[in-house]
Amino acid sequence: MCYAIPGKVEGIVGNTVIVDYFGEKRRALNELTQVNVGDYIYAQGGFVVNKISSSEAESILSLWKETFFRLQEVDLKLSHLQLKDKDVNKVLLEILDKASQSNELTRQELLYLLRLEDKRQLDLLFKTANFLRQKYHKNSCCVHGIIEISNYCIRGCQYCGISHYNKELQRYRMTKNEILESAQVAVQEYGFKSLVLQSGEDPGYSIDELADIIKEIKDKFPTLIFISFGEIGIDGLEKLYSAGARGLLMRFETSNPKLYEGIHPGQTLESRLKHIKKAYEMGYMIITGGLIGLPGQSKEDILNDILLAQELHAEMFSFGPFIPHPYTPLSGLNPADQREVIKVLALARIIDNAHAKILVTTALETLSREAAKSGMLAGANSLMLNATPIAYRPLYSIYPNRAHQSEDIVFQIESTVSLLRSLGRAPTDLELI
Ligand code: SAM
């Protein structure tokens, strides 16, 4: 979004460019033909998105210069970690000390952290995760936009409000023109550099139609495109990659095959994982993760989920709470506890401290207003804003009362920028060199 800083290309090695942001060097993949050393570019999520003129870049950079270093100081203060002399139990301090030095924790130690309940102990866990986030990612953060293009779905996921179980829901499918218009507004008016296109599993669009839409967005409004259309088949993934999609958002939901099959009638975890693995092999960046608070889900399951996301090469972890929807078979259950979800974000950061981005999901924000801030202070460094036309948003009812459902995009951007600034975060989400 408009919270973005252009970088200067300092070096090019094959299809990798080295980008300078006020003296910090970062790396991005480049697929544009006309990029040379000395050019200014916008890059996000590891990819060069577009090139801008030197005069435009220099005027934006002069506005950012002071802010950039001030934000770094704020972040450094907020992520300071003091484990010594803490009056909490010794076992916990030893585990957190080991984690803070980036030593791998044993499975037992990770489960110990996942089972913490005491507020003071949890605060220390969250602080350790935030310290590791700062140590490896500095104050970088990324903000994607999501456009929910259709709420039709042929699947019967038992927790999901847009599954075919929900006969009460008014269905919509955006036309090609509506999708292009939403992408144009998001990219050109509001400066989003990365968009997720999402829908239920909707055979109402053919793969060729989706490819056509992606190609046209890429041609007209340069942006990094993630797809999230469910299991579209390996051929489908290939076609959409060729059309220009570079990321896949697909959660495996749970790593426990029995639990998976119980809540996804007629589907298998194996098939879901095959899509994610093949997509990674094709070159897609992977956003994956699961639902926290599913019926019968154990702490061991949750730990396995985080480890599976890492094994699947997640560029970004996406773990959010299960929130019951009244028109689904799981309507009678309780929503997940916010603290449990934030624990997962912190554990994800401890397990994969150097590489992955960690998302604060809209579902987590739905549990409480403070959740985005709490998540960002417990290891997370990514947010997603809703760029779906406002009239359609209530219909993309995967769970009730979704956060940001009725907020226009300007309001979402303003409140996000103000949150990020208060936390000292800056939009330079490329890998540090
Ligand atoms: N069809 C695509 C797919 O299969 O990945 C994307 C759409 S699906 C509705 C997007 C995500 O919504 C799912 O991965 C699931 O984790 C989440 N979701 C669905 N129902 C939910 C609920 N009741 N509570 C929280 N998250 C939910």
Residues whose N, C-alpha, C, O or C-beta is under 5 A from the ligand:
A	BS01	SAM	Y159 C160 G161 S199 G200 E201 S228 F229 G230 L249 M250 R251 P321 F322 I323 P324 H325 A363 I398 Y399
